Amino acid sequence: MPVETFKATAHLQDGMVVKAKSRHFEITIDEPRSLGGTDTGMNPVELILCALGACQSIVARAYATKFNIELEQFWVEVEGELDTDGFMNKSDVRRGYSEIRYDIHVKSNASYEQLEEFVAFIERTCPVGDTIHDPVKLVLNKIIAE
């Protein structure tokens, strides 16, 4: 399969509200009141957790039949540790997550051993998990003054 380019835009609104778009979808992103926002949407670091859980879920759905697993229910609980003093420039700590943990819940006809193999496959295959786990080259193309 060829390399595919995904695109998104993020437009700052009033306060900390951001309207983010990709393809024909739009979401509102904001910060909680405790971080200076108006709490009208998830913040970017919460979206990362959601993206990880959603990606793992999609991989599960896409490959369950190849593992002879019927998924009755599948969900992922994700949590991460982030020191907000880094973002607020109050201390010299990492600005991103220091640890992300998740529990994968599966209700199916599969044995625990089958599920272990399946979950290991999900972890190897999930693009969001791969992006978070291994450093990605982050490139600023240019600054466009308008």
Secondary structure in CASP SS format (residue, H / E / C, confidence):
PFRMAT SS
TARGET T0000
AUTHOR 0000-0000-0000
METHOD secondary structure of the structure
MODEL  1
M C 1.00
P C 1.00
V C 1.00
E C 1.00
T C 1.00
F C 1.00
K C 1.00
A C 1.00
T E 1.00
A E 1.00
H E 1.00
L E 1.00
Q C 1.00
D C 1.00
G C 1.00
M C 1.00
V C 1.00
V E 1.00
K E 1.00
A E 1.00
K E 1.00
S E 1.00
R C 1.00
H C 1.00
F E 1.00
E E 1.00
I E 1.00
T E 1.00
I E 1.00
D C 1.00
E C 1.00
P C 1.00
R H 1.00
S H 1.00
L H 1.00
G C 1.00
G C 1.00
T C 1.00
D C 1.00
T C 1.00
G C 1.00
M C 1.00
N C 1.00
P H 1.00
V H 1.00
E H 1.00
L H 1.00
I H 1.00
L H 1.00
C H 1.00
A H 1.00
L H 1.00
G H 1.00
A H 1.00
C H 1.00
Q H 1.00
S H 1.00
I H 1.00
V H 1.00
A H 1.00
R H 1.00
A H 1.00
Y H 1.00
A H 1.00
T H 1.00
K H 1.00
F H 1.00
N C 1.00
I C 1.00
E C 1.00
L E 1.00
E E 1.00
Q E 1.00
F E 1.00
W E 1.00
V E 1.00
E E 1.00
V E 1.00
E E 1.00
G E 1.00
E E 1.00
L C 1.00
D C 1.00
T H 1.00
D H 1.00
G H 1.00
F H 1.00
M C 1.00
N C 1.00
K C 1.00
S C 1.00
D C 1.00
V C 1.00
R C 1.00
R C 1.00
G C 1.00
Y C 1.00
S C 1.00
E E 1.00
I E 1.00
R E 1.00
Y E 1.00
D E 1.00
I E 1.00
H E 1.00
V E 1.00
K E 1.00
S E 1.00
N C 1.00
A C 1.00
S C 1.00
Y H 1.00
E H 1.00
Q H 1.00
L H 1.00
E H 1.00
E H 1.00
F H 1.00
V H 1.00
A H 1.00
F H 1.00
I H 1.00
E H 1.00
R H 1.00
T H 1.00
C C 1.00
P H 1.00
V H 1.00
G H 1.00
D H 1.00
T H 1.00
I H 1.00
H H 1.00
D C 1.00
P C 1.00
V C 1.00
K C 1.00
L C 1.00
V C 1.00
L C 1.00
N C 1.00
K C 1.00
I C 1.00
I C 1.00
A C 1.00
E C 1.00
END
